[in-house]
Amino acid sequence: MNGEYFERQHWDQLINKLLEIYDKSENSLKVYDVLIQIDKVNDNIYKIKDLFSRSQSEYQMKEAIYEIKSWLDNTEFNFYIHKLDSGEI
């Protein structure tokens, strides 16, 4: 597990709510800060794993939406009316 997919809200939840570290941000957090909270890590391990899983899923959804938007922005649709041999449209 790593924080590759984490956004600010994920870091806030991990640091403040799960580890109860109130004087650090994602930019100032050190390994030592987590290690001294190892009991809280162990107590919340399933919540932490869920947070990592959710952050990865959210990242993948945003990427998929971006790809669809990009495709729609760069795709030209052409519609044609085709007549059948019977003359029907």
N, C-alpha and C positions, 0 to 999 in steps of 0.2 A: 504494500500500500504506500502511495505517496500522495502529495498534495497537488499533483499536476492538474487535476480537474477542478480544484477548489477555487471558488470565488469568495469575495469578502463575507457573504452571509454564512458560508460553510466554515470559514475560519472562525468567525465570531461564535458560532454554535459550538465548535470544538473547544476553543480556548475558554470562553466565558461560561457556557452552560454545562459542558461535560467535564472539563478539567478544573473549572472554577479558578482560573487564573485571570485576575481582573486588572492587573497592571501591565499587560503585554498586548501587543497586536501581532498580526501575522508577520509584519516586517521586523519585529524585535524579538520574536519567540526564538528561543535557543533549545537545543536538545536537552540541556540541563534542566530547563524549566519543565519539560515534560517528564524527565526522569524523577524529579523530586515529587511529582504527582502520580507516581506509578500505581499507587493504590486506587486512585480515581480512574486511571486507564484500565486497570483490571476490573473495577466495578462496572465500567461503562463500555467494555470491549464490544458488546453486540451493538450498542448504539453507535459507537465509532465506526464499526464496519458498515452499518446501515448508512451512516452519513457519507462514507466514501463511495458506497454503491450508488446512492442517490445523486451525489455530485457527478459521478461518471455518466449516469443515465441522463441527467440534465444537460451535460456537455454534448453528449451524442445527439440528443434531440435538437439542441440549438444548431449543431453542425448540419443536421439533416434539413432543418428549416432553411438555413442559409443556402444550402445547395439547391433546394427547390426554388427559392427566391431568385438565386442566380440563374438557374435554368430558365425560369419564366421571364426574367429580364432580357435574356439573350436568345430567346426562341421566337421565331416568327411562325404564326399559324396561317395557313392558307386553306380556305374552304371552297369547295367546288360543288356545283349542283350536277349530279349525274342522272341522266335519263336512262331508263331501262329500255330494252328493245320494244317493250310494249307501250312505250311513251310515258310511263308513270315516272314521277320524280321520287 
